[in-house]
Amino acid sequence: MKYIPLIVLVLGLQACSQVPDELAVPKGTNLTEFSVALTDQGQSIGQPARWGGVIAEVRNSDNGTEIEVVNFRLRGFGRPESSNNSDGRFRAKLNSFVDPVVYAKGKSVTFTGTIAAAEEGKIDEFTYLFPVLEVTGHYLWKDIEPPQAQVTYSDLWFRHHYFAPPYRIYYPVPVPVTPPPQGNN
């Protein structure tokens, strides 16, 4: 009986760390990290990978879609963790069409697939060697909206009267009373 809360906690944590079905890979598959593919591009061709980040550009053609992504480290459940540091960029190649309005610049996305030969391209005027991922699965993450907090007077009254520290006890303070002046009648 005493282990029930622990079991519920473990099951809850496992449910929270589930990778979406679109990004699932067979158990025991060794995924190649982006940093490995970036430094050792020739040796990682054909290896499975799961990479993600923020969309920088989407290009559609008759051959499919190419999405240029600013790579970020993935959390345990596959969502990119945006920060001020990135390892670089990669190109994700899909055989299908994706709408550039839906897959808009700045949206978070994660891909699974196999690593292909790197391609040379440009970021502004800088020549860059892009690792390429031939996509087998992709997942577009919903934007995280900050919670909206609304505080009403009744909330503040309740907090003040029921959660006030014990040193906030108010004692009546005697007020000096001066008698009215007495005049000569």
Backbone as a chain_set.jsonl record, in Angstrom:
{"seq": "MKYIPLIVLVLGLQACSQVPDELAVPKGTNLTEFSVALTDQGQSIGQPARWGGVIAEVRNSDNGTEIEVVNFRLRGFGRPESSNNSDGRFRAKLNSFVDPVVYAKGKSVTFTGTIAAAEEGKIDEFTYLFPVLEVTGHYLWKDIEPPQAQVTYSDLWFRHHYFAPPYRIYYPVPVPVTPPPQGNN", "coords": {"N": [[0.814, -1.193, 0.0], [1.997, 1.197, 0.707], [3.641, 1.735, -1.442], [2.183, 2.584, -3.588], [1.893, 5.44, -4.229], [4.492, 5.889, -5.206], [4.624, 4.186, -7.436], [2.624, 5.317, -9.038], [3.816, 7.816, -9.506], [6.134, 7.074, -10.977], [4.964, 5.892, -13.267], [3.606, 8.133, -14.236], [5.746, 9.855, -14.861], [6.945, 8.369, -16.904], [4.97, 8.518, -18.844], [5.073, 11.201, -19.464], [7.492, 11.455, -20.764], [7.328, 10.403, -23.297], [8.145, 9.868, -26.646], [6.798, 11.311, -29.571], [4.74, 9.342, -31.821], [5.392, 9.689, -34.531], [8.09, 10.1, -34.477], [9.266, 7.875, -33.503], [11.651, 5.253, -33.17], [12.988, 1.97, -33.867], [13.511, -0.07, -30.963], [16.663, -0.109, -29.372], [18.076, 1.033, -31.437], [20.869, 2.827, -32.448], [21.178, 6.142, -32.442], [22.609, 8.693, -34.408], [24.306, 11.476, -33.273], [23.936, 15.003, -33.918], [26.266, 16.579, -33.714], [28.277, 14.692, -34.155], [27.812, 13.928, -36.814], [28.326, 16.347, -37.999], [31.073, 16.796, -37.597], [32.267, 14.434, -38.519], [31.546, 13.758, -41.286], [31.732, 11.999, -43.514], [31.827, 9.38, -42.455], [29.382, 9.02, -41.201], [27.331, 8.702, -43.013], [24.336, 7.191, -44.048], [23.619, 6.362, -41.54], [21.182, 6.121, -38.865], [19.267, 8.865, -37.499], [18.038, 11.359, -35.188], [17.136, 14.514, -35.272], [16.624, 17.958, -34.434], [15.203, 21.289, -34.255], [14.913, 24.769, -34.938], [13.021, 26.121, -37.549], [14.579, 27.586, -40.318], [14.329, 28.075, -43.025], [12.164, 27.176, -45.744], [11.952, 25.264, -48.66], [10.199, 24.388, -51.458], [9.88, 22.053, -54.135], [9.448, 20.297, -57.289], [10.531, 17.87, -56.703], [10.197, 17.465, -54.011], [10.429, 18.594, -50.59], [12.666, 20.822, -49.005], [13.946, 21.565, -45.942], [15.555, 23.937, -44.085], [17.218, 23.881, -41.077], [17.935, 25.263, -37.904], [19.937, 23.75, -35.708], [19.177, 22.391, -32.495], [19.743, 21.024, -29.249], [17.985, 18.063, -28.286], [15.257, 17.438, -26.095], [14.344, 14.828, -23.732], [11.929, 13.775, -24.707], [11.972, 14.466, -27.332], [11.541, 17.102, -28.193], [12.942, 20.128, -29.441], [15.303, 22.049, -27.619], [15.361, 25.239, -27.317], [17.909, 27.686, -27.308], [20.583, 30.031, -26.726], [22.711, 28.964, -27.984], [23.835, 27.049, -30.708], [24.656, 24.107, -32.537], [24.896, 24.297, -35.22], [23.599, 24.179, -38.574], [21.28, 22.143, -40.443], [20.028, 20.31, -43.281], [16.856, 19.117, -43.968], [15.401, 16.677, -45.901], [12.44, 16.018, -47.544], [10.185, 13.787, -49.198], [7.735, 14.684, -49.817], [5.253, 17.349, -50.091], [5.283, 20.195, -48.013], [3.477, 22.718, -46.423], [4.669, 25.984, -46.484], [3.573, 27.938, -44.895], [2.455, 26.682, -42.717], [4.682, 25.217, -41.781], [6.398, 27.312, -40.724], [8.948, 29.879, -40.593], [10.892, 29.896, -37.68], [9.396, 28.084, -36.196], [9.351, 25.174, -34.073], [10.706, 21.983, -34.796], [11.094, 18.443, -35.277], [13.0, 15.794, -36.675], [13.28, 12.451, -37.978], [15.396, 10.076, -39.569], [17.691, 9.051, -42.178], [21.153, 9.716, -42.5], [22.487, 11.604, -45.121], [24.764, 12.449, -47.837], [26.686, 15.363, -47.236], [25.884, 18.768, -48.137], [27.0, 21.649, -49.875], [26.317, 25.026, -49.213], [24.918, 28.318, -48.757], [24.803, 30.628, -46.059], [23.531, 33.569, -45.749], [26.175, 35.37, -46.883], [28.064, 33.562, -46.274], [29.819, 30.583, -46.861], [28.732, 27.341, -46.3], [28.815, 23.998, -45.04], [26.328, 21.819, -45.134], [25.022, 19.277, -43.104], [22.95, 16.554, -44.169], [19.692, 15.243, -43.859], [17.803, 12.548, -44.754], [14.507, 12.371, -44.614], [12.362, 10.326, -42.674], [10.436, 10.513, -40.772], [8.592, 13.133, -39.201], [7.891, 15.851, -36.944], [5.985, 18.562, -36.076], [6.139, 20.919, -33.629], [3.831, 22.322, -31.315], [3.365, 25.793, -30.533], [4.489, 27.085, -27.454], [2.557, 28.649, -25.182], [2.68, 31.284, -22.854], [1.342, 30.987, -19.552], [-1.709, 32.614, -18.682], [-2.18, 34.839, -16.161], [-4.555, 35.817, -13.824], [-5.495, 37.905, -11.308], [-7.739, 38.426, -8.771], [-9.498, 40.659, -6.556], [-10.713, 39.204, -4.515], [-9.078, 36.929, -4.431], [-6.701, 38.023, -3.45], [-7.563, 38.93, -0.946], [-8.21, 36.512, 0.301], [-5.698, 35.229, 0.328], [-4.291, 37.018, 1.944], [-5.615, 36.896, 4.439], [-5.609, 34.18, 5.136], [-3.11, 33.098, 4.672], [-1.267, 34.7, 5.85], [1.691, 35.479, 7.644], [2.348, 34.436, 11.073], [3.26, 36.588, 12.61], [1.832, 38.788, 11.995], [-0.162, 39.802, 13.645], [-2.603, 41.898, 14.757], [-2.801, 44.216, 17.264], [-4.957, 46.121, 19.359], [-4.25, 49.526, 19.528], [-3.794, 51.872, 22.005], [-5.342, 55.014, 21.83], [-4.476, 58.242, 22.531], [-6.661, 60.342, 24.325], [-7.729, 63.559, 24.473], [-9.217, 65.715, 26.773], [-12.009, 67.908, 26.17], [-11.523, 71.466, 25.958], [-12.151, 73.405, 28.859], [-14.251, 75.928, 29.403], [-14.895, 79.224, 30.822], [-17.979, 79.888, 32.122]], "CA": [[0.0, 0.0, 0.0], [2.832, 2.398, 0.788], [4.345, 1.926, -2.698], [1.261, 3.053, -4.634], [2.269, 6.768, -4.742], [5.735, 5.779, -5.973], [4.283, 3.566, -8.718], [1.9, 6.334, -9.809], [4.796, 8.82, -9.92], [6.976, 6.509, -12.036], [4.144, 5.776, -14.473], [3.352, 9.491, -14.725], [6.964, 10.369, -15.493], [7.133, 7.664, -18.164], [3.996, 9.043, -19.808], [5.498, 12.543, -19.865], [8.702, 11.431, -21.578], [7.08, 9.635, -24.509], [8.445, 10.48, -27.931], [5.642, 11.142, -30.468], [4.805, 8.172, -32.709], [6.04, 10.06, -35.799], [9.537, 10.151, -34.279], [9.708, 6.629, -32.877], [12.603, 4.395, -33.882], [13.026, 0.653, -33.215], [14.271, -0.138, -29.721], [18.041, -0.544, -29.557], [18.707, 1.75, -32.542], [21.822, 3.864, -32.034], [20.992, 7.353, -33.248], [23.811, 9.511, -34.566], [24.153, 12.863, -32.823], [24.226, 16.022, -34.925], [27.665, 17.007, -33.614], [29.107, 13.649, -34.782], [27.626, 14.046, -38.263], [28.928, 17.612, -38.427], [32.531, 16.691, -37.605], [32.712, 13.231, -39.218], [30.457, 13.643, -42.25], [31.879, 10.85, -44.403], [31.611, 8.124, -41.736], [28.021, 8.91, -40.667], [26.35, 8.532, -44.094], [23.541, 5.972, -43.941], [23.299, 6.091, -40.143], [19.922, 6.723, -38.425], [19.428, 10.043, -36.648], [16.877, 12.165, -34.806], [17.614, 15.875, -35.059], [15.558, 18.952, -34.415], [15.578, 22.67, -34.036], [13.994, 25.824, -35.363], [13.026, 26.272, -39.003], [15.175, 28.811, -40.85], [13.844, 28.292, -44.389], [11.481, 26.05, -46.392], [11.971, 25.359, -50.115], [9.453, 23.319, -52.124], [10.13, 21.861, -55.565], [8.757, 19.117, -57.804], [11.165, 16.684, -56.118], [9.876, 17.384, -52.589], [10.656, 19.784, -49.769], [13.921, 20.92, -48.266], [13.786, 22.48, -44.812], [16.814, 24.27, -43.421], [16.906, 23.936, -39.653], [18.972, 25.61, -36.935], [19.914, 22.604, -34.801], [19.26, 22.535, -31.048], [19.723, 19.761, -28.512], [16.631, 17.569, -28.06], [14.887, 16.956, -24.768], [14.107, 13.393, -23.695], [10.755, 13.387, -25.483], [12.191, 14.809, -28.729], [11.333, 18.515, -28.525], [14.178, 20.923, -29.402], [15.453, 22.959, -26.484], [15.923, 26.476, -27.865], [18.831, 28.42, -26.441], [21.413, 30.976, -27.472], [23.802, 28.209, -28.594], [23.467, 26.017, -31.662], [25.81, 23.442, -33.152], [24.94, 24.641, -36.635], [22.369, 23.956, -39.337], [21.201, 20.971, -41.305], [18.919, 20.307, -44.236], [15.983, 17.949, -43.907], [14.792, 16.494, -47.221], [11.216, 15.229, -47.525], [9.683, 13.437, -50.526], [6.378, 15.229, -49.97], [5.086, 18.79, -49.993], [4.805, 20.768, -46.753], [3.086, 24.111, -46.615], [5.583, 26.877, -45.772], [2.858, 28.761, -43.915], [2.341, 25.834, -41.527], [6.059, 25.021, -41.36], [6.899, 28.686, -40.864], [10.229, 30.242, -39.996], [10.821, 30.092, -36.242], [8.671, 26.996, -35.536], [10.168, 24.039, -33.636], [10.424, 20.762, -35.54], [12.03, 17.341, -35.065], [13.009, 14.847, -37.787], [14.038, 11.203, -37.933], [15.747, 9.648, -40.918], [19.061, 8.583, -42.367], [22.08, 10.784, -42.883], [22.942, 11.56, -46.515], [25.978, 13.224, -48.084], [26.569, 16.793, -46.93], [25.776, 19.674, -49.287], [27.513, 22.99, -49.669], [25.335, 26.077, -49.445], [25.273, 29.615, -48.177], [24.001, 31.311, -45.052], [23.863, 34.929, -46.193], [27.318, 35.304, -47.795], [28.995, 32.579, -45.713], [29.721, 29.245, -47.43], [28.527, 26.415, -45.185], [28.617, 22.61, -45.419], [25.139, 21.361, -44.408], [24.673, 17.862, -43.005], [21.634, 16.33, -44.772], [18.919, 14.141, -43.292], [16.7, 12.048, -45.587], [13.486, 12.267, -43.567], [11.365, 9.259, -42.642], [9.385, 10.957, -39.86], [8.77, 14.51, -38.732], [6.879, 16.311, -35.995], [5.974, 20.011, -35.869], [5.713, 21.161, -32.253], [2.952, 23.474, -31.078], [3.982, 26.875, -29.792], [4.186, 27.111, -26.026], [2.061, 29.964, -24.801], [2.812, 31.48, -21.41], [0.045, 30.989, -18.879], [-2.289, 33.916, -18.393], [-2.524, 34.926, -14.739], [-5.508, 36.855, -13.47], [-5.66, 37.971, -9.87], [-8.877, 39.253, -8.384], [-9.439, 41.168, -5.189], [-11.071, 38.132, -3.578], [-7.89, 36.086, -4.27], [-5.761, 38.711, -2.575], [-8.131, 38.949, 0.401], [-8.075, 35.164, 0.833], [-4.283, 35.004, 0.616], [-3.858, 37.854, 3.063], [-6.205, 36.486, 5.703], [-5.377, 32.789, 5.49], [-1.716, 32.706, 4.528], [-0.406, 35.72, 6.442], [2.55, 34.917, 8.695], [1.776, 34.643, 12.401], [3.659, 37.832, 13.251], [0.947, 39.863, 11.54], [-1.317, 39.9, 14.533], [-2.813, 43.308, 15.035], [-3.336, 44.494, 18.585], [-5.472, 47.493, 19.434], [-3.304, 50.502, 20.057], [-4.558, 52.934, 22.676], [-5.232, 56.342, 21.245], [-4.66, 59.231, 23.628], [-7.828, 61.213, 24.184], [-7.591, 64.795, 25.254], [-10.521, 66.244, 27.105], [-12.277, 69.221, 25.568], [-11.155, 72.585, 26.841], [-13.239, 73.906, 29.686], [-14.283, 77.401, 29.377], [-15.571, 79.908, 31.929], [-19.337, 80.261, 31.81]], "C": [[0.866, 1.27, 0.0], [3.588, 2.679, -0.507], [3.461, 2.472, -3.821], [1.618, 4.457, -5.114], [3.541, 6.73, -5.592], [5.463, 5.196, -7.356], [3.557, 4.567, -9.613], [2.86, 7.399, -10.327], [5.657, 8.307, -11.071], [6.191, 6.386, -13.342], [3.841, 7.146, -15.073], [4.559, 10.079, -15.422], [7.24, 9.664, -16.815], [6.181, 8.186, -19.225], [4.42, 10.409, -20.313], [6.701, 12.511, -20.799], [8.53, 10.629, -22.857], [7.406, 10.461, -25.75], [7.213, 10.288, -28.821], [5.849, 9.972, -31.435], [5.526, 8.473, -34.02], [7.567, 10.028, -35.7], [10.106, 8.864, -33.696], [10.666, 5.87, -33.786], [12.611, 3.046, -33.165], [13.931, 0.671, -31.981], [15.672, -0.688, -29.997], [18.762, 0.138, -30.707], [19.638, 2.819, -31.987], [21.685, 5.048, -32.968], [22.276, 8.17, -33.258], [23.504, 10.943, -34.164], [24.534, 13.822, -33.947], [25.699, 16.411, -34.899], [28.607, 15.987, -34.247], [29.015, 13.762, -36.303], [28.287, 15.315, -38.802], [30.445, 17.488, -38.547], [33.04, 15.523, -38.443], [31.691, 12.881, -40.303], [30.558, 12.409, -43.136], [31.518, 9.532, -43.732], [30.164, 7.932, -41.287], [26.954, 8.721, -41.748], [25.663, 7.172, -43.957], [23.133, 5.621, -42.524], [21.951, 6.735, -39.769], [20.18, 7.897, -37.475], [18.07, 10.629, -36.306], [17.424, 13.54, -34.425], [16.43, 16.819, -35.056], [16.095, 20.333, -34.171], [14.484, 23.607, -34.485], [14.146, 26.028, -36.863], [13.607, 27.621, -39.402], [14.624, 29.129, -42.232], [13.194, 27.011, -44.917], [11.496, 26.294, -47.89], [11.249, 24.146, -50.687], [9.845, 23.264, -53.595], [9.33, 20.643, -56.012], [9.304, 17.828, -57.195], [10.836, 16.495, -54.637], [10.171, 18.69, -51.891], [12.004, 19.686, -49.078], [13.723, 21.966, -47.182], [15.148, 22.685, -44.173], [16.495, 24.559, -41.953], [18.135, 24.347, -38.848], [18.892, 24.55, -35.844], [20.01, 23.036, -33.335], [19.193, 21.154, -30.431], [18.274, 19.367, -28.251], [16.438, 17.165, -26.607], [14.603, 15.461, -24.865], [12.932, 12.933, -24.536], [10.826, 13.889, -26.917], [12.007, 16.263, -29.097], [12.661, 19.267, -28.454], [14.158, 21.902, -28.231], [16.147, 24.221, -26.988], [16.8, 27.169, -26.831], [19.593, 29.416, -27.305], [22.578, 30.28, -28.179], [23.251, 27.135, -29.519], [24.735, 25.404, -32.225], [25.959, 23.798, -34.614], [23.588, 24.399, -37.281], [22.449, 22.657, -40.098], [20.028, 21.14, -42.254], [18.161, 18.991, -44.085], [15.278, 17.839, -45.243], [13.618, 15.531, -47.109], [10.789, 14.946, -48.948], [8.308, 14.025, -50.794], [6.411, 16.75, -49.831], [4.674, 19.151, -48.571], [4.549, 22.251, -46.988], [4.008, 25.029, -45.817], [4.891, 27.818, -44.794], [2.709, 27.982, -42.607], [3.731, 25.594, -40.932], [6.802, 26.354, -41.521], [8.246, 28.867, -40.163], [10.019, 30.501, -38.501], [10.077, 29.001, -35.49], [9.648, 25.873, -35.161], [9.726, 22.77, -34.35], [11.495, 19.718, -35.213], [11.87, 16.348, -36.21], [13.723, 13.563, -37.383], [14.323, 10.807, -39.375], [17.155, 9.112, -40.966], [19.916, 9.729, -42.903], [22.547, 10.545, -44.316], [24.218, 12.396, -46.636], [25.716, 14.707, -47.836], [26.534, 17.607, -48.223], [26.331, 21.037, -48.924], [26.428, 23.994, -50.02], [25.795, 27.361, -48.79], [24.278, 30.005, -47.106], [24.409, 32.77, -45.199], [25.012, 34.82, -47.19], [28.347, 34.262, -47.357], [28.759, 31.207, -46.349], [29.724, 28.24, -46.285], [28.3, 25.008, -45.73], [27.503, 22.029, -44.534], [25.101, 19.841, -44.317], [23.238, 17.692, -43.527], [20.989, 15.115, -44.121], [17.787, 13.797, -44.248], [15.596, 11.625, -44.621], [12.568, 11.067, -43.775], [10.208, 9.617, -41.718], [9.65, 12.372, -39.402], [7.61, 14.896, -37.829], [7.052, 17.814, -35.787], [5.38, 20.271, -34.491], [4.824, 22.395, -32.172], [3.711, 24.524, -30.286], [3.562, 26.785, -28.329], [3.774, 28.525, -25.669], [2.201, 30.126, -23.297], [1.433, 31.512, -20.758], [-0.412, 32.414, -18.577], [-2.727, 33.939, -16.933], [-3.476, 36.096, -14.53], [-5.716, 36.801, -11.968], [-6.812, 38.916, -9.571], [-8.713, 39.706, -6.94], [-9.746, 40.063, -4.189], [-9.895, 37.173, -3.38], [-6.913, 36.722, -3.3], [-6.261, 38.719, -1.134], [-7.935, 37.589, 1.051], [-6.627, 34.884, 1.213], [-3.835, 35.778, 1.838], [-4.375, 37.302, 4.389], [-5.908, 35.045, 6.088], [-3.929, 32.344, 5.372], [-0.756, 33.751, 5.091], [0.444, 35.069, 7.529], [1.991, 35.233, 10.079], [2.186, 35.947, 13.068], [2.792, 39.002, 12.825], [-0.324, 39.918, 12.385], [-1.44, 41.365, 14.94], [-3.46, 43.465, 16.407], [-3.886, 45.908, 18.59], [-4.441, 48.4, 20.104], [-4.117, 51.593, 20.749], [-4.278, 54.29, 22.03], [-5.439, 57.347, 22.371], [-5.838, 60.155, 23.32], [-7.611, 62.423, 25.067], [-8.995, 65.33, 25.556], [-10.763, 67.592, 26.451], [-11.927, 70.354, 26.526], [-12.383, 73.063, 27.639], [-13.174, 75.415, 29.731], [-15.021, 77.957, 30.599], [-16.948, 80.326, 31.486], [-19.856, 81.258, 32.76]], "O": [[0.519, 2.276, -0.619], [4.133, 3.773, -0.661], [3.964, 2.787, -4.9], [1.648, 4.671, -6.326], [3.653, 7.455, -6.581], [6.021, 5.672, -8.345], [3.841, 4.655, -10.808], [2.732, 7.84, -11.469], [5.886, 9.031, -12.039], [6.7, 6.738, -14.406], [3.824, 7.296, -16.295], [4.425, 10.73, -16.459], [7.721, 10.294, -17.756], [6.555, 8.285, -20.393], [4.16, 10.748, -21.467], [6.908, 13.459, -21.557], [9.526, 10.213, -23.448], [6.987, 11.612, -25.873], [6.634, 9.201, -28.826], [6.976, 9.655, -31.816], [6.201, 7.6, -34.565], [8.256, 9.939, -36.716], [11.304, 8.781, -33.425], [10.509, 5.851, -35.007], [12.277, 2.977, -31.983], [14.969, 1.333, -31.959], [15.831, -1.629, -30.774], [19.938, -0.139, -30.943], [19.234, 3.625, -31.149], [22.035, 4.966, -34.145], [22.941, 8.315, -32.233], [22.552, 11.547, -34.658], [25.346, 13.496, -34.813], [26.317, 16.557, -35.953], [29.63, 16.366, -34.817], [30.03, 13.698, -36.995], [28.752, 15.34, -39.941], [31.039, 18.013, -39.489], [34.126, 15.603, -39.019], [31.049, 11.832, -40.243], [29.528, 11.826, -43.475], [30.955, 8.65, -44.38], [29.752, 6.804, -41.018], [25.775, 8.592, -41.418], [26.316, 6.144, -43.776], [22.373, 4.674, -42.321], [21.614, 7.792, -40.303], [21.174, 7.921, -36.749], [17.087, 10.433, -37.022], [18.084, 13.703, -33.399], [15.371, 16.517, -35.606], [17.283, 20.526, -33.915], [13.296, 23.29, -34.423], [15.26, 26.099, -37.381], [13.19, 28.664, -38.897], [14.466, 30.296, -42.588], [13.617, 25.905, -44.58], [11.114, 27.367, -48.358], [11.641, 23.007, -50.431], [10.107, 24.291, -54.221], [8.622, 20.03, -55.213], [8.614, 16.809, -57.173], [11.168, 15.456, -54.066], [10.167, 19.757, -52.505], [12.422, 18.618, -48.631], [13.374, 23.112, -47.467], [15.811, 21.728, -43.772], [15.624, 25.369, -41.635], [19.236, 23.845, -39.078], [17.89, 24.462, -35.134], [20.799, 23.911, -32.976], [18.647, 20.223, -31.025], [17.427, 20.229, -28.02], [17.342, 16.619, -25.973], [14.62, 14.893, -25.957], [12.936, 11.806, -25.031], [9.852, 13.76, -27.659], [12.297, 16.635, -30.234], [13.43, 19.071, -27.512], [13.13, 22.496, -27.907], [17.373, 24.267, -27.076], [16.473, 27.227, -25.645], [19.272, 29.61, -28.478], [23.346, 30.927, -28.892], [22.324, 26.406, -29.164], [25.754, 26.077, -32.376], [27.032, 23.62, -35.191], [22.556, 24.413, -36.61], [23.532, 22.135, -40.366], [19.16, 21.99, -42.06], [18.747, 17.909, -44.075], [14.629, 18.788, -45.683], [13.761, 14.397, -46.652], [11.004, 15.778, -49.829], [7.775, 13.876, -51.894], [7.436, 17.348, -49.506], [3.814, 18.492, -47.986], [5.316, 22.934, -47.667], [4.123, 24.876, -44.601], [5.55, 28.431, -43.954], [2.824, 28.552, -41.522], [3.932, 25.748, -39.727], [7.707, 26.488, -42.345], [8.615, 28.107, -39.269], [9.102, 31.221, -38.104], [10.114, 28.98, -34.26], [10.646, 25.652, -35.848], [8.531, 22.509, -34.495], [12.641, 20.054, -34.914], [10.757, 16.086, -36.665], [14.642, 13.575, -36.564], [13.577, 11.162, -40.287], [17.743, 8.763, -39.942], [19.449, 10.585, -43.655], [22.949, 9.439, -44.678], [24.687, 12.976, -45.657], [24.658, 15.231, -48.185], [27.072, 17.2, -49.253], [26.154, 21.517, -47.805], [25.709, 23.83, -51.006], [26.931, 27.467, -48.326], [23.078, 29.753, -47.221], [25.513, 33.153, -44.814], [24.835, 34.225, -48.253], [29.384, 34.102, -48.001], [27.628, 30.723, -46.374], [30.594, 28.273, -45.415], [27.661, 24.843, -46.769], [27.707, 21.781, -43.346], [25.142, 19.169, -45.347], [22.405, 18.581, -43.348], [21.64, 14.102, -43.866], [16.922, 14.627, -44.526], [15.738, 10.639, -43.898], [12.069, 10.819, -44.873], [9.111, 9.079, -41.867], [10.803, 12.77, -39.232], [6.509, 14.354, -37.927], [8.116, 18.28, -35.378], [4.243, 19.885, -34.22], [5.043, 23.383, -32.873], [4.582, 24.205, -29.477], [2.42, 26.449, -28.017], [4.541, 29.474, -25.831], [1.877, 29.209, -22.542], [0.473, 32.008, -21.347], [0.391, 33.292, -18.262], [-3.563, 33.134, -16.524], [-3.234, 37.209, -14.996], [-6.074, 35.757, -11.423], [-6.855, 40.048, -10.052], [-7.878, 39.181, -6.204], [-9.117, 39.986, -3.134], [-9.717, 36.649, -2.28], [-6.361, 36.047, -2.431], [-5.477, 38.537, -0.204], [-7.541, 37.507, 2.214], [-6.356, 34.362, 2.294], [-3.089, 35.263, 2.671], [-3.627, 37.252, 5.366], [-5.952, 34.715, 7.274], [-3.56, 31.307, 5.923], [0.445, 33.688, 4.831], [-0.037, 34.199, 8.255], [1.241, 36.196, 10.238], [1.523, 36.381, 14.011], [3.023, 40.123, 13.278], [-1.426, 40.066, 11.857], [-0.481, 41.977, 15.41], [-4.529, 42.914, 16.672], [-3.357, 46.791, 17.914], [-3.849, 48.049, 21.125], [-5.023, 52.172, 20.149], [-3.137, 54.645, 21.734], [-6.449, 57.309, 23.075], [-5.982, 60.67, 22.211], [-7.343, 62.304, 26.262], [-9.85, 65.381, 24.672], [-9.817, 68.34, 26.204], [-12.024, 70.21, 27.745], [-13.5, 73.106, 27.123], [-12.162, 76.034, 30.059], [-15.693, 77.215, 31.316], [-17.061, 81.081, 30.52], [-21.003, 81.688, 32.639]]}, "num_chains": 1, "name": "protein.A"}
